[in-house]
Structure formats: structure tokens, C-alpha cells
């Protein structure tokens, strides 16, 4: 029940914020479902009127799956990142367009930043696994004629997409334009293009179907220079799958070398008694995090003795 209590707390924190819902969609899906279950439990409680906490626990045990210790850690560490999330009964409204099971394509510029290539492959995998939509990835020498494309998702930066992106101001900003003929995802830079792709995934995930408002036009500005997180899997537990989750949830920075110098130099007391960093391990983390568009931050710990040399 402790896990359930934490998730319910997240529901109260996030359910009233549209912006946060899109950035924290993985939390939303857990908590929104839990909120429904809790409401159901409360309704049952009013009917049955259990008089003790144990009676309430018995009712929740009938509705909530039993979670073993660290099950959620394993899902973050081992994946999969994308799961089937399509509601087979969902139908588009008159104001929505639908991505068909086949017939559309995903376009990027061949010489695009590696992060754009990564985002395109992730979007293709999401559509295949979560939405049961097949969208082949095609490389183009140029995206200058993006407005002539039909049945296409075009992913790029404002430098690659003329006549779009003028409202973008800084890194991570992005613009999304949707029509029944095409979807355009334009980032201020490669990180912006990546977050545009992830926002598109979030919208479909929340809708539980490959449906989008047919006249959607939105410009999103990054509110923070950096959104940084510590790992709650462990001090230096940063598996690739967890890094991917963080990027999908809007984080673009991690604080890694906690209580230790990143190059392995002994820290001053009392930090020298806490832990010591393996520089090779941190270099590996920097390389892996970069593939997800995540920057790595680390402390510099030194002893100030007051000597001029120091």
C-alpha cells in the first residue's frame, strides 16, 4: 500500500496541470488509472462502511495488482520503453485526424543531428508498438519542400524547415503543425525536434489512439534552461532504458557523481569517506546520456586550506 500512497500523491500533484501531464505522461497513466481505482474503492467504502484500516486494505487488495518490492525499478531498468497502449474501441471525433495503419512516412534530413535520427527512430518504434501504425523512415537530402509532402510526418529543425519556426526562441523550443495531409515537427535545435516528437507521442498516448486534432498548431517554449534529476535507482544507476524514460518525461540533465569527484581525485573530509568515482564509468555515462539528449552535471569537491597555492 506504500506504493499506492505515493502514486495517489502524484495524482493530486499533477492532475490539474495540462503542461505537466504532457511532460510526465508516464506518471499520468499510472496515477490516472489509480485515481479511478481509488474512487471506486471509496465508493465501495461508503457502501460497505468498513470500520477498520484492515477492512479497507482487503478491499484494495481485490482491485489493485500485487506489486513485489522493486518491481517498478525493474521496469525502469529493463524496459520495454514502449508498450501497446491503443484502445481498440476508440474512434476519432469530427475534429480529429487519424494516422492509418499504413500509408504514411516519416521524413528527416539525411545529415541531421544524431539526436534527430534518434528521435525519429523512437517515434517510429512508438507508432509501431504502442499505436500499431507502420511508418517507414525516409532520409531526404533536403526538407526545403516539406509543404509539398503528403501523408508524411516531417521532423527537423527550423534551419531545415523554411517558413516555419519563426516563433521559436531558444534551445528545446518546438512547434507542431497538424493537418489531415501532414504533420510537421519543428525544433529550434535538435533537442527541440526530439521533444516535439515526444510531445506527439504523449498526445497519442493520452488519447490511447493515433488521433490528433486535425487543426492542431502549437508552439511550446522551454520554461527551464535545464531540468535535472538524480537517479533513485541508486547513486550511479543510469541504465539506458531509464535515461530514455527521463528524456521522454522532459528531463535533459542528470546530476551524477554524487559525493565524489568525477575524475576520481580524493574528495576532502568527510566526503572522502563516502565513495570514490570511477572516471571510466562516468565517461561511459556521458556518452550514453548524450544519445538521449541528456547533459551530465557533476560536483567539484576540494579542500580549502587557505594557502595561496590552494
Kinemage of the C-alpha trace (Angstrom):
@kinemage 1
@onewidth
@group {chain A} dominant
@subgroup {mainchain}
@vectorlist {calphas} color= white
{ca unk a 1} P 0.000 0.000 0.000
{ca unk a 2} L 3.001 2.341 0.371
{ca unk a 3} L 3.483 2.352 -3.382
{ca unk a 4} L -0.184 3.114 -3.887
{ca unk a 5} L 0.014 6.004 -1.452
{ca unk a 6} L 2.928 7.552 -3.335
{ca unk a 7} L 1.125 7.202 -6.644
{ca unk a 8} L -2.039 8.768 -5.252
{ca unk a 9} L 0.036 11.699 -4.031
{ca unk a 10} L 1.388 12.124 -7.565
{ca unk a 11} L -2.157 12.183 -8.891
{ca unk a 12} L -3.101 15.065 -6.625
{ca unk a 13} L 0.030 16.953 -7.654
{ca unk a 14} L -0.264 16.511 -11.404
{ca unk a 15} L -3.882 16.065 -12.396
{ca unk a 16} L -4.684 19.787 -12.610
{ca unk a 17} L -1.711 20.781 -14.793
{ca unk a 18} L -2.095 20.293 -18.539
{ca unk a 19} L 1.541 21.174 -19.177
{ca unk a 20} L 2.810 18.752 -16.564
{ca unk a 21} L 0.524 15.997 -17.800
{ca unk a 22} L 2.174 16.093 -21.216
{ca unk a 23} L 5.669 16.222 -19.776
{ca unk a 24} L 5.051 13.482 -17.236
{ca unk a 25} L 2.801 11.236 -19.248
{ca unk a 26} L 4.354 8.045 -17.870
{ca unk a 27} L 3.328 9.134 -14.354
{ca unk a 28} L -0.081 10.249 -15.526
{ca unk a 29} L -1.019 6.872 -16.915
{ca unk a 30} L -0.171 5.164 -13.651
{ca unk a 31} L -1.840 7.739 -11.488
{ca unk a 32} L -4.942 8.401 -13.582
{ca unk a 33} L -5.770 4.717 -13.560
{ca unk a 34} L -5.052 4.556 -9.846
{ca unk a 35} L -7.248 7.577 -9.208
{ca unk a 36} L -10.165 5.770 -10.845
{ca unk a 37} L -9.475 2.712 -8.724
{ca unk a 38} L -9.254 4.784 -5.539
{ca unk a 39} L -12.535 6.493 -6.385
{ca unk a 40} L -14.066 3.053 -6.899
{ca unk a 41} L -12.673 1.921 -3.567
{ca unk a 42} L -14.044 4.992 -1.823
{ca unk a 43} L -17.464 4.352 -3.346
{ca unk a 44} L -17.310 0.767 -2.124
{ca unk a 45} L -16.213 2.028 1.276
{ca unk a 46} L -19.254 4.249 1.533
{ca unk a 47} L -21.500 1.311 0.679
{ca unk a 48} L -19.873 -1.345 2.847
{ca unk a 49} L -18.714 1.117 5.517
{ca unk a 50} L -15.636 -0.836 6.708
{ca unk a 51} L -14.781 0.247 10.219
{ca unk a 52} L -11.085 -0.606 10.237
{ca unk a 53} L -7.988 0.015 8.142
{ca unk a 54} L -7.613 -3.722 7.625
{ca unk a 55} L -11.074 -3.886 6.045
{ca unk a 56} L -10.076 -1.111 3.638
{ca unk a 57} L -6.860 -2.964 2.819
{ca unk a 58} L -8.812 -6.109 1.991
{ca unk a 59} L -10.974 -4.168 -0.457
{ca unk a 60} L -7.971 -2.564 -2.170
{ca unk a 61} L -6.237 -5.944 -2.460
{ca unk a 62} L -9.149 -7.170 -4.571
{ca unk a 63} L -8.734 -4.313 -7.057
{ca unk a 64} L -5.032 -3.467 -7.140
{ca unk a 65} L -2.432 -5.887 -8.532
{ca unk a 66} L 0.136 -7.140 -6.061
{ca unk a 67} L 3.493 -5.478 -6.696
{ca unk a 68} L 6.640 -7.123 -5.425
{ca unk a 69} L 9.408 -4.963 -3.944
{ca unk a 70} L 11.403 -3.159 -6.656
{ca unk a 71} L 9.092 -4.239 -9.499
{ca unk a 72} L 8.908 -0.631 -10.680
{ca unk a 73} L 12.698 -0.352 -10.535
{ca unk a 74} L 12.976 -3.389 -12.789
{ca unk a 75} L 10.546 -1.903 -15.311
{ca unk a 76} L 12.596 1.317 -15.467
{ca unk a 77} L 15.858 -0.575 -15.746
{ca unk a 78} L 14.920 -3.336 -18.164
{ca unk a 79} L 12.012 -1.922 -20.183
{ca unk a 80} L 10.351 -2.090 -22.535
{ca unk a 81} L 10.186 1.638 -23.139
{ca unk a 82} L 7.074 1.459 -25.321
{ca unk a 83} L 4.082 -0.804 -24.726
{ca unk a 84} L 0.812 -1.404 -26.535
{ca unk a 85} L -1.417 1.468 -25.441
{ca unk a 86} L -4.074 1.621 -28.121
{ca unk a 87} L -7.727 1.355 -27.184
{ca unk a 88} L -9.313 -0.798 -29.926
{ca unk a 89} L -12.711 0.769 -29.227
{ca unk a 90} L -11.515 4.371 -29.663
{ca unk a 91} L -12.983 6.319 -32.575
{ca unk a 92} L -11.855 9.734 -33.892
{ca unk a 93} L -14.166 12.676 -33.422
{ca unk a 94} L -15.182 15.032 -36.213
{ca unk a 95} L -12.394 17.400 -35.108
{ca unk a 96} L -9.649 14.767 -35.239
{ca unk a 97} L -7.466 13.191 -37.907
{ca unk a 98} L -6.261 9.608 -37.726
{ca unk a 99} L -2.970 8.060 -38.691
{ca unk a 100} L -3.899 4.913 -40.645
{ca unk a 101} L -2.224 1.575 -40.036
{ca unk a 102} L -0.072 2.139 -43.141
{ca unk a 103} L 0.407 4.594 -45.973
{ca unk a 104} L 2.242 7.404 -44.148
{ca unk a 105} L 6.007 8.006 -43.940
{ca unk a 106} L 8.429 9.713 -41.553
{ca unk a 107} L 10.884 12.165 -43.128
{ca unk a 108} L 14.136 13.592 -41.753
{ca unk a 109} L 17.137 15.204 -43.390
{ca unk a 110} L 19.939 12.723 -44.037
{ca unk a 111} L 22.631 14.920 -42.480
{ca unk a 112} L 20.525 15.807 -39.437
{ca unk a 113} L 21.993 15.789 -35.938
{ca unk a 114} L 22.287 12.278 -34.429
{ca unk a 115} L 19.683 13.305 -31.837
{ca unk a 116} L 17.132 13.926 -34.620
{ca unk a 117} L 17.892 10.480 -36.061
{ca unk a 118} L 17.424 9.015 -32.583
{ca unk a 119} L 14.098 10.822 -32.080
{ca unk a 120} L 12.836 9.667 -35.475
{ca unk a 121} L 13.647 6.037 -34.717
{ca unk a 122} L 11.973 6.344 -31.316
{ca unk a 123} L 8.817 7.856 -32.854
{ca unk a 124} L 8.709 5.088 -35.440
{ca unk a 125} L 9.044 2.445 -32.702
{ca unk a 126} L 6.352 4.129 -30.597
{ca unk a 127} L 3.894 4.157 -33.507
{ca unk a 128} L 4.651 0.518 -34.289
{ca unk a 129} L 4.472 -0.839 -30.724
{ca unk a 130} L 2.023 1.458 -28.937
{ca unk a 131} L -0.324 2.542 -31.748
{ca unk a 132} L 0.001 -0.350 -34.258
{ca unk a 133} L 0.864 2.082 -37.037
{ca unk a 134} L 3.620 1.367 -39.565
{ca unk a 135} L 5.528 4.461 -40.694
{ca unk a 136} L 8.721 3.824 -42.699
{ca unk a 137} L 11.613 6.203 -42.073
{ca unk a 138} L 12.939 8.008 -45.163
{ca unk a 139} L 16.039 10.196 -45.467
{ca unk a 140} L 15.937 13.270 -47.682
{ca unk a 141} L 18.810 15.425 -48.903
{ca unk a 142} L 16.662 18.438 -48.046
{ca unk a 143} L 13.374 19.223 -46.323
{ca unk a 144} L 13.019 22.558 -48.092
{ca unk a 145} L 9.861 21.402 -49.885
{ca unk a 146} L 8.196 19.965 -46.796
{ca unk a 147} L 4.900 21.731 -47.615
{ca unk a 148} L 4.586 19.633 -50.795
{ca unk a 149} L 4.708 16.361 -48.861
{ca unk a 150} L 1.502 14.447 -48.237
{ca unk a 151} L 0.791 11.578 -45.836
{ca unk a 152} L 4.047 12.384 -44.088
{ca unk a 153} L 5.421 13.235 -40.658
{ca unk a 154} L 8.255 15.735 -41.185
{ca unk a 155} L 10.780 16.048 -38.369
{ca unk a 156} L 13.518 18.671 -38.396
{ca unk a 157} L 14.898 21.947 -37.070
{ca unk a 158} L 13.961 25.457 -38.076
{ca unk a 159} L 17.167 25.682 -40.146
{ca unk a 160} L 15.946 22.729 -42.211
{ca unk a 161} L 12.291 23.772 -42.495
{ca unk a 162} L 11.736 27.134 -44.235
{ca unk a 163} L 8.680 29.249 -43.386
{ca unk a 164} L 8.212 27.586 -40.026
{ca unk a 165} L 9.750 28.048 -36.585
{ca unk a 166} L 9.949 31.843 -36.546
{ca unk a 167} L 8.304 31.892 -33.096
{ca unk a 168} L 10.966 29.615 -31.600
{ca unk a 169} L 13.424 31.463 -29.364
{ca unk a 170} L 15.866 29.101 -27.689
{ca unk a 171} L 17.063 25.545 -27.288
{ca unk a 172} L 14.343 22.930 -26.739
{ca unk a 173} L 11.538 25.145 -28.120
{ca unk a 174} L 9.397 23.442 -30.745
{ca unk a 175} L 6.385 23.893 -32.990
{ca unk a 176} L 3.832 21.270 -34.067
{ca unk a 177} L 1.507 21.650 -37.034
{ca unk a 178} L -1.099 19.008 -37.817
{ca unk a 179} L -3.365 18.651 -40.829
{ca unk a 180} L -5.053 15.639 -42.447
{ca unk a 181} L -2.282 15.676 -45.076
{ca unk a 182} L 0.845 16.033 -42.957
{ca unk a 183} L 2.328 16.500 -39.501
{ca unk a 184} L 5.293 18.862 -39.100
{ca unk a 185} L 7.538 18.736 -36.019
{ca unk a 186} L 9.976 21.665 -35.970
{ca unk a 187} L 12.521 22.259 -33.219
{ca unk a 188} L 14.637 25.304 -32.511
{ca unk a 189} L 17.511 22.816 -32.424
{ca unk a 190} L 17.957 19.037 -32.298
{ca unk a 191} L 16.724 18.881 -28.694
{ca unk a 192} L 13.625 20.835 -29.682
{ca unk a 193} L 12.922 18.407 -32.521
{ca unk a 194} L 13.315 15.495 -30.108
{ca unk a 195} L 10.895 16.972 -27.571
{ca unk a 196} L 8.426 17.735 -30.379
{ca unk a 197} L 8.440 14.049 -31.301
{ca unk a 198} L 7.980 13.036 -27.662
{ca unk a 199} L 5.111 15.508 -27.256
{ca unk a 200} L 3.391 13.939 -30.251
{ca unk a 201} L 3.796 10.536 -28.624
{ca unk a 202} L 2.352 11.878 -25.367
{ca unk a 203} L -0.739 13.242 -27.101
{ca unk a 204} L -1.471 9.895 -28.734
{ca unk a 205} L -0.712 8.058 -25.507
{ca unk a 206} L -3.188 10.206 -23.593
{ca unk a 207} L -5.764 9.663 -26.356
{ca unk a 208} L -4.985 5.923 -26.425
{ca unk a 209} L -5.133 6.055 -30.220
{ca unk a 210} L -3.254 7.574 -33.203
{ca unk a 211} L -5.682 10.515 -33.271
{ca unk a 212} L -4.760 14.212 -33.234
{ca unk a 213} L -6.730 17.453 -33.529
{ca unk a 214} L -6.869 17.977 -37.294
{ca unk a 215} L -6.039 21.700 -36.995
{ca unk a 216} L -3.528 21.494 -34.166
{ca unk a 217} L -0.927 24.286 -34.233
{ca unk a 218} L 1.056 24.749 -31.046
{ca unk a 219} L 4.327 26.425 -30.106
{ca unk a 220} L 5.955 25.252 -26.890
{ca unk a 221} L 8.690 27.269 -25.149
{ca unk a 222} L 11.077 25.654 -22.706
{ca unk a 223} L 10.500 27.111 -19.232
{ca unk a 224} L 13.834 25.964 -17.812
{ca unk a 225} L 17.380 26.041 -19.087
{ca unk a 226} L 17.891 22.611 -17.541
{ca unk a 227} L 15.563 20.089 -15.933
{ca unk a 228} L 17.840 17.898 -13.849
{ca unk a 229} L 17.245 14.702 -11.896
{ca unk a 230} L 19.046 12.389 -9.522
{ca unk a 231} L 18.724 8.649 -10.011
{ca unk a 232} L 16.508 6.983 -7.442
{ca unk a 233} L 17.660 3.587 -8.717
{ca unk a 234} L 20.990 4.228 -6.962
{ca unk a 235} L 23.839 6.757 -6.864
{ca unk a 236} L 25.281 5.695 -10.216
{ca unk a 237} L 22.499 3.525 -11.605
{ca unk a 238} L 21.771 5.009 -15.028
{ca unk a 239} L 20.727 2.174 -17.398
{ca unk a 240} L 19.900 3.183 -20.965
{ca unk a 241} L 16.222 2.403 -20.537
{ca unk a 242} L 15.987 4.715 -17.517
{ca unk a 243} L 17.772 7.509 -19.389
{ca unk a 244} L 15.250 7.111 -22.211
{ca unk a 245} L 12.362 7.393 -19.733
{ca unk a 246} L 13.844 10.604 -18.326
{ca unk a 247} L 14.153 12.153 -21.787
{ca unk a 248} L 10.547 11.225 -22.635
{ca unk a 249} L 9.420 12.836 -19.384
{ca unk a 250} L 11.081 16.145 -20.287
{ca unk a 251} L 14.362 15.936 -18.360
{ca unk a 252} L 17.520 16.987 -20.180
{ca unk a 253} L 20.072 16.843 -17.347
{ca unk a 254} L 21.236 14.445 -14.647
{ca unk a 255} L 23.382 15.001 -11.547
{ca unk a 256} L 25.657 12.029 -11.473
{ca unk a 257} L 28.886 11.980 -9.485
{ca unk a 258} L 27.247 12.429 -6.111
{ca unk a 259} L 29.688 12.888 -3.181
{ca unk a 260} L 32.700 12.164 -5.408
{ca unk a 261} L 34.925 13.993 -7.870
{ca unk a 262} L 34.196 12.989 -11.489
{ca unk a 263} L 37.872 12.312 -12.254
{ca unk a 264} L 38.393 10.063 -9.240
{ca unk a 265} L 40.506 12.529 -7.210
{ca unk a 266} L 40.016 12.012 -3.490
{ca unk a 267} L 37.495 14.425 -2.037
{ca unk a 268} L 38.101 16.376 1.207
{ca unk a 269} L 36.818 15.088 4.544
{ca unk a 270} L 34.222 13.904 5.199
{ca unk a 271} L 33.341 13.208 1.564
{ca unk a 272} L 36.465 11.058 1.148
{ca unk a 273} L 34.768 8.503 3.398
{ca unk a 274} L 31.547 8.339 1.358
{ca unk a 275} L 32.593 6.997 -2.029
{ca unk a 276} L 35.052 7.327 -4.877
{ca unk a 277} L 34.247 7.807 -8.535
{ca unk a 278} L 35.355 5.551 -11.363
{ca unk a 279} L 36.252 8.006 -14.168
{ca unk a 280} L 35.782 5.410 -16.913
{ca unk a 281} L 32.287 4.687 -15.662
{ca unk a 282} L 31.386 8.365 -15.688
{ca unk a 283} L 32.771 8.822 -19.210
{ca unk a 284} L 30.589 5.910 -20.328
{ca unk a 285} L 27.572 7.566 -18.718
{ca unk a 286} L 28.312 10.854 -20.530
{ca unk a 287} L 28.407 9.036 -23.876
{ca unk a 288} L 25.189 7.115 -23.230
{ca unk a 289} L 23.318 10.136 -21.862
{ca unk a 290} L 24.311 12.212 -24.906
{ca unk a 291} L 22.478 9.755 -27.158
{ca unk a 292} L 19.292 10.696 -25.275
{ca unk a 293} L 19.952 14.440 -25.402
{ca unk a 294} L 20.809 14.484 -21.677
{ca unk a 295} L 23.611 16.579 -20.179
{ca unk a 296} L 25.613 15.264 -17.224
{ca unk a 297} L 26.399 17.507 -14.244
{ca unk a 298} L 28.900 16.615 -11.511
{ca unk a 299} L 30.296 18.388 -8.416
{ca unk a 300} L 33.886 19.510 -7.926
{ca unk a 301} L 34.906 18.836 -4.314
{ca unk a 302} L 38.130 20.296 -2.898
{ca unk a 303} L 39.591 21.230 0.479
{ca unk a 304} L 40.141 24.947 1.004
{ca unk a 305} L 43.177 25.113 3.285
{ca unk a 306} L 43.652 28.876 2.976
{ca unk a 307} L 47.129 28.514 1.466
{ca unk a 308} L 47.849 30.713 -1.605
{ca unk a 309} L 48.772 27.594 -3.609
{ca unk a 310} L 45.419 26.060 -2.745
